[in-house]
Amino acid sequence: MKNRVSGYIAFLLALCGLLLGVVACSETSTAGGTTDENAVTEVSADEKAIMESKVDSIKILVQGEPADIGDFEIDSTDHWYEVKFSDVGEDYFTIEENDPYFACYVRVHRQDFGVQGIKSVLQTFFMTASEDGVTYHTKLDNCNDVTNCEKDLADFESSCESGGGTLYRHFVDCEAGELHLTCSSFKGHLSESANDILDHVAEKMKEQCMDNRQGQN
C-alpha cells in the first residue's frame, strides 16, 4: 500500500516536471511570527518537538535558484516548493482506483507534523514553530486539471484570506491546469495536542475525498 501511495505522489509530481534536489531545512521562523526576547512565553512540549522537526523542503526559482521557506526577500510568485516528509507515515483513508485521477489517499506523518492527501491534486499540510507559537502551512499542487483550475485557485485564495493567512502563489498557469499555492497562517501557542490537529486535518481531507466521490457518481 505504501509503495502504491508513493507511486501516485510521484505520478502527480512527474506531471508537474518537478526536478527538485533534496535540501534539509529546519525552519523555525515563519510568516506572521516575531520574536521578542523579553517576552515571557510558554512553549509546550509539542511546540518544542515541532521546532526540532526537520521538514525536507526547497523552493526553486524559475531560473533555477534555490531559496529557503520564509525567505521574504525573494518574490514567491516566481517559484514553488516541494515538501517531502522523512517518515513513511500512516494510512488514514484510502480509495483505490485503477485511474490515479480518481484514487484518494490520506496519510498522516506524525514524526514531521504533517498530513498529505491525494485526490487528483496533491494537498500537503505541515506545521512549523518558533517561541512565539505555531504556523500552519497548507499547500495545493494541481498538475493537470484545466477544468477545475480557476475554481481551485479562487477557492484556495478565498479560504486563505478568510482564515487570516498569507498566500503564496508560487506558480499559476490555468491554461495548462497547473497550480502551486501555499497558505501560511500563524496560530500562536497550541490549545490542543499536535496529534489532535493532525487528526482533524486528516479527517477534513477524508471528507473532501468522499464529497468528490459522491459528485462523480
N, C-alpha and C positions, 0 to 999 in steps of 0.2 A: 504493500500500500504506500509506504513512504517513498519508495523509488518511483511509483507512478505519479504521486503528487509532485515530486521534484521534477519529473519529466514534463508535467503540464506547466510548471513555473518556467522551466527552460524554454518550452514551446512559445509561451507568451513573450518572454524577453527576446527570443530569437526573432520574432516578428518585428520587434522594435529596432533590431540591429544594434543592441547594446553590447559593445565590446569593452567591458569595463575591467580594469585591473582591481585587485583586492588590496585595499588600504585599511589598516587597523586604525580606528578612530574612537577615542574615548572622550566624547563631547560632554562637558559638564556645565557650559553656559549656553542658554537658549534664548529664543525670542521672547521678549516680554519680561525677563527677569534681570534685575541688577543686584549687585552685592553691596551691602552696607556693613563694613567690618565692625561698626559699633552697635549694630542691631542685635538683639537677643532673639535667636530663632530656636525652634525645637525641630530637629531633624530626626525623623523616625528611622527605625531600622530598615524599613523598606526603601526609604529615600536614600539612605546610605548605600544600600545594595544597588539601587538604580544608578547612583553616581559612579559606582565601581564597575558596573557592567560595561562591556565593550561591544557596541553595535558596529558591525563592519560596514562602512558606508563611504561613498565617494560622490562628488559632483564632477561632471565632465562638461566643460565648455564646448560650444560648437567647434571652436578652434582646437580643442583637444587639451586645454589646460585644466588641471585639477584644482578643486577648491574644497575646503572642509565645510561641513554643515555649520551654519552660523556665521560664515564669513560674509558680512553685510557689505563689504567693500566691492563685491562682485555682483553685478546685476543678475538676479536669479531668473529673470525671464529668458536668459540666454542658454540655460543649461538645465539638466535634470540630474537626479542622483538615484542610484540603486541602493537598496538596503538588503543586506544578507545577514541572516541570523546564524550564530555559531552553533546553536543546539539544533537537534533534529526536530524537536517539538512533539506535541501530542495531538492526535487527531481528535477534533471536536465534533465535526459533522462532515458527512460525505454523501454526495450523489454522483454515482458513476454513470458515464455515458460514453459511447464509442466516439462521438464527436466532442472534442475537447471544448468547443464553444458552449456546450450545454451541460458540461460537468460542473460540479461545485464542490469545493473543498474549503474547510475552515480548520486551521491548525494554530494551536496556542504554543508560543515559545516563552515559557516562564523564566528560563535562565536569562534571556535577553529582554524580558519585559515587553513582549510584542505579540501580535496576532497577525496572521496572514490569511487572506481569503481569495479564492479564485472563482469567479462566475462570469466568464468571458473577459472580464477585466481583472487586473490584479490589484487587490486592496491590501495595504500594509498599515498597521498601527504599531507605534512603539513609544516608549517614554524615555525622556532624559531628565536629569535633575541637577540642581545646584543647591546651595544652602538656603536659597530663597523659596524653594519648592520645586514642583514637578511641571514639566511641559509635555503635553500630548502632541504627537505628530501623526497625522492621518494622511496617507499617500494614495493617490489613484494613478494607475498606469493603464491606459486604454490604447491598445496597439493596432487594432484593425477593425474598428466599428464606426463606419462613416454615418450610418443611420442614426445612432444614438449619441454621437459625439457632442453636438451642440447642447443637447439636453443634459448630458452628463456634466459638461462644463458649467452650465448655468446652475444646475442643482448643487454642485460642489461649491461653487463660489458663494451661492446664497447661504448654504449651510455653514460655511466657514465664517462669513460675515455676521450671521445671526448669533453664532457662538462666540463672537469676540476674538476670533483667531486671526493670524497673519497668513495671507495667501501667497504662495509661491507658484507662479506659472512658469514652470521650468521649460516646457515645450508644448506648443499648441499648434496643431495642423489638422483641422477638422475635415479638410478636403481629402486628406489621407486617413482620417479616422484615428489620429494619434494625439493622446493627451498624456502629459506628465505633470501632475499637480501635487502640492503638499499644503496642508493647513496645519499650522503650529499654534497651539493655544496654551498659554501659561495658566496653570490651575492653582498655584500656591501649594501649601502643605497638604498632604493626603488626609482625607477624612475617612477613608476606608482602606482596606488592605490592597496591595498591588494585585494579588490573585483575584480578588473580587472584581477589580476594574477590568482585568483581562477577560474574566468570565462574562462580564456584561458586554464587552466589545464583541467577543466571540458569538454570543447569543444574538446580538444585533445583526452580525454578518450572516448567521444562520437564517434569521427571519427574512433577510433580503434574498437569500437563495430560494427560500420557499415561495416568496412573493413572485420572483421571476419565473419560477417553475409553473406556478398557477397561471401566470399570464401567457405562458407558451401553450397551455392546454386549451 
